[in-house]
């Protein structure tokens, strides 16, 4: 079990301070909505809110203040965070994220249902 925790910490430890702030804020929104640190497809739901505005999410709502904070943190990191099954929370450039979002939503529009 120790190896598992060290592996996760190492992934988080590889992020920059601003990327960690983005991860932490995304996780806070997931916790408020579902009592889960990183709800499945969280990165897609939050990006959908960045693009389209406030929306219901679980038992909570993604507010304009949340969107403003996500946008500011994304600009600071020049990217976004997505969950990779092997690397956990992973930073990606904004250009890579925009392409990934477009491709993945094209394949499965249900990713943004949340």
MIGUZA-152009 format. One record per residue (C-alpha): x, z, y negated. Coordinates in nm, 3 decimals, decimal comma. Each point is the difference from the previous one (the first is absolute). Layout:
MIGUZA-152009
@X: X Z: Z Y: Y;
...
//
This chain:
MIGUZA-152009
@X: 0,000 Z: 0,000 Y: 0,000;
@X: 0,286 Z: 0,066 Y: -0,239;
@X: 0,113 Z: -0,361 Y: 0,020;
@X: -0,348 Z: -0,117 Y: -0,099;
@X: -0,002 Z: 0,213 Y: -0,316;
@X: 0,353 Z: -0,101 Y: -0,092;
@X: -0,098 Z: -0,368 Y: 0,041;
@X: -0,300 Z: 0,033 Y: -0,232;
@X: 0,199 Z: 0,197 Y: -0,255;
@X: 0,272 Z: -0,263 Y: 0,009;
@X: -0,251 Z: -0,274 Y: -0,080;
@X: -0,137 Z: 0,198 Y: -0,295;
@X: 0,353 Z: 0,096 Y: -0,102;
@X: 0,090 Z: -0,369 Y: -0,028;
@X: -0,251 Z: -0,050 Y: -0,281;
@X: 0,095 Z: 0,028 Y: -0,367;
@X: -0,145 Z: 0,290 Y: -0,202;
@X: -0,260 Z: -0,230 Y: -0,160;
@X: -0,094 Z: -0,148 Y: 0,338;
@X: -0,047 Z: 0,355 Y: 0,131;
@X: -0,231 Z: 0,073 Y: -0,295;
@X: -0,206 Z: -0,306 Y: 0,092;
@X: -0,011 Z: 0,100 Y: 0,369;
@X: -0,100 Z: 0,355 Y: -0,091;
@X: -0,275 Z: -0,112 Y: -0,237;
@X: -0,138 Z: -0,249 Y: 0,253;
@X: -0,001 Z: 0,281 Y: 0,257;
@X: -0,183 Z: 0,231 Y: -0,242;
@X: -0,276 Z: -0,257 Y: -0,040;
@X: -0,025 Z: -0,034 Y: 0,377;
@X: -0,019 Z: 0,379 Y: 0,038;
@X: -0,278 Z: 0,027 Y: -0,260;
@X: -0,203 Z: -0,273 Y: 0,166;
@X: 0,055 Z: 0,068 Y: 0,370;
@X: 0,211 Z: 0,315 Y: 0,042;
@X: 0,268 Z: -0,229 Y: 0,145;
@X: 0,353 Z: -0,042 Y: -0,133;
@X: -0,008 Z: -0,379 Y: 0,037;
@X: -0,333 Z: -0,149 Y: 0,101;
@X: 0,010 Z: -0,329 Y: 0,191;
@X: 0,026 Z: -0,293 Y: -0,246;
@X: 0,043 Z: 0,232 Y: -0,298;
@X: 0,241 Z: -0,238 Y: -0,171;
@X: -0,257 Z: -0,283 Y: 0,011;
@X: -0,290 Z: 0,212 Y: -0,126;
@X: 0,205 Z: 0,135 Y: -0,289;
@X: 0,127 Z: -0,346 Y: -0,096;
@X: -0,355 Z: -0,129 Y: 0,010;
@X: -0,087 Z: 0,272 Y: -0,252;
@X: 0,295 Z: -0,100 Y: -0,218;
@X: -0,133 Z: -0,356 Y: -0,004;
@X: -0,376 Z: 0,063 Y: -0,014;
@X: -0,045 Z: 0,342 Y: -0,160;
@X: -0,158 Z: 0,328 Y: 0,098;
@X: -0,150 Z: 0,029 Y: 0,345;
@X: -0,131 Z: 0,247 Y: 0,252;
@X: 0,251 Z: 0,110 Y: 0,261;
@X: -0,095 Z: 0,239 Y: 0,277;
@X: -0,157 Z: 0,311 Y: -0,150;
@X: 0,165 Z: -0,068 Y: -0,336;
@X: 0,034 Z: -0,272 Y: -0,260;
@X: 0,309 Z: -0,186 Y: -0,120;
@X: -0,031 Z: 0,049 Y: -0,376;
@X: 0,143 Z: -0,196 Y: -0,290;
@X: 0,249 Z: 0,284 Y: -0,053;
@X: 0,112 Z: -0,043 Y: 0,364;
@X: 0,030 Z: -0,375 Y: -0,050;
@X: 0,201 Z: 0,048 Y: -0,319;
@X: 0,237 Z: 0,234 Y: 0,183;
@X: 0,037 Z: -0,238 Y: 0,296;
@X: 0,068 Z: -0,288 Y: -0,240;
@X: 0,259 Z: 0,198 Y: -0,195;
@X: 0,178 Z: 0,116 Y: 0,316;
@X: -0,006 Z: -0,353 Y: 0,141;
@X: 0,160 Z: -0,129 Y: -0,319;
@X: 0,266 Z: 0,273 Y: 0,012;
@X: 0,088 Z: -0,090 Y: 0,358;
@X: -0,045 Z: -0,373 Y: -0,057;
@X: -0,187 Z: 0,006 Y: 0,328;
@X: -0,251 Z: 0,159 Y: 0,230;
@X: 0,001 Z: 0,215 Y: 0,311;
@X: -0,147 Z: -0,104 Y: 0,332;
@X: -0,009 Z: 0,176 Y: 0,335;
@X: 0,214 Z: -0,148 Y: 0,274;
@X: -0,058 Z: 0,126 Y: 0,354;
@X: 0,374 Z: 0,044 Y: 0,056;
@X: 0,143 Z: 0,075 Y: -0,344;
@X: -0,298 Z: 0,203 Y: -0,132;
@X: -0,049 Z: -0,028 Y: -0,380;
@X: 0,197 Z: -0,306 Y: -0,106;
@X: 0,083 Z: -0,129 Y: -0,346;
@X: -0,047 Z: -0,369 Y: -0,066;
@X: 0,053 Z: -0,207 Y: -0,314;
@X: -0,311 Z: -0,087 Y: -0,196;
@X: 0,043 Z: -0,371 Y: 0,078;
@X: 0,027 Z: 0,074 Y: 0,372;
@X: -0,301 Z: 0,231 Y: -0,018;
@X: -0,216 Z: -0,255 Y: -0,180;
@X: 0,077 Z: -0,255 Y: 0,270;
@X: -0,055 Z: 0,253 Y: 0,281;
@X: -0,329 Z: 0,116 Y: -0,154;
@X: -0,127 Z: -0,356 Y: -0,039;
@X: 0,101 Z: -0,098 Y: 0,355;
@X: -0,128 Z: 0,316 Y: 0,167;
@X: -0,334 Z: 0,004 Y: -0,186;
@X: -0,042 Z: -0,369 Y: 0,082;
@X: 0,034 Z: 0,086 Y: 0,369;
@X: -0,210 Z: 0,320 Y: -0,015;
@X: -0,218 Z: 0,063 Y: -0,307;
@X: -0,106 Z: 0,330 Y: 0,159;
@X: 0,334 Z: 0,153 Y: -0,099;
@X: -0,144 Z: 0,095 Y: -0,338;
@X: -0,323 Z: 0,158 Y: 0,121;
@X: 0,141 Z: 0,355 Y: 0,005;
//
